[in-house]
Amino acid sequence: MQAALLVAMSLTACGGGRSASGGNDQDLAVSQVGPSSVAAGTTATFTALVVNAGRNNADNIVITETLTAGYTATVTCVASVGAICPATLGPTMTLPSLSPGRSPTLTYAVAVPADKRGDIVNQVAVSSSTDVDLSDNSATVVDLFAATDEAYAALWRVLLGLDLVDKVTGWKSLALDDPLPLLLTDARQVHTTALQDGLWSRVLDVPAALAARTYAVEIDVVLDVHDDFLHRGGRVRLQGGPEGATCTPTDASADLALPVATLGPLLFGGGRASTYARAGRATGTPDVLRRVDAAFSTDREPLHGTGF
């Protein structure tokens, strides 16, 4: 049985800053990878790499793991050439020093009992007594999933409450309507660094695709889909609603004309027909556009959360 174990990996780099004089230069970093979900009765494995990216030795290093209560990790270590592993492995570990470019790799194996359900948060942080600038410390989110809105907010509270962390960054994709900015006292603290395509959709069977989904409100409309490349479009009558839909070829006059490239995002709720019409990528009366917007709307913006 698959458990609803949704794993947030918070990666904390508590490294020293670089002084202008060059007399003190240690820059510790830690990165971590692990699963986005695990099955009950198995083991979740997290791998953390601690590295000194500076030009001088980092001294008196402390590596700390924080794991969700009720779980215990078994730690193993492999050191690169010139590095050493902590003498004692566990939630808190120490290293006397770490030379520039050297790194120990720590593996945390977390046993998941068969009856466990819920979220696991595994945090690894590294600090050094020779840190001189904590402003470059950041937590990088590799992946974050939550089964409920409450769990989502709780995971962000954990990430934003990490000790010695000035900034939370990462390449984790968020939907355009993600509530993260509204979870903060100051929504302007959230900065979008890139807006990228996650998945391109091209409808090859228009009647089958439109009949396969439900619609927010009742809709009865004739669509004229243009496909000048593969000629997979055509004129169809869509009749649908919250309980399902039918879509069949028709010779009736079209209410809405659009290219197949516009149909793809509309199908997934990733756009409004009225917006595409304003851009010249759909043609219909204002009344038809309002009805299509209402019917094709979804509870949330689509999100392509898994690359392949």
Summary of the structure (lengths in Angstrom):
residues: 308
radius of gyration: 25.9
end to end distance: 24.8
largest distance: 79.9
contacts: 925
relative contact order: 0.13
helix: 17%
strand: 35%
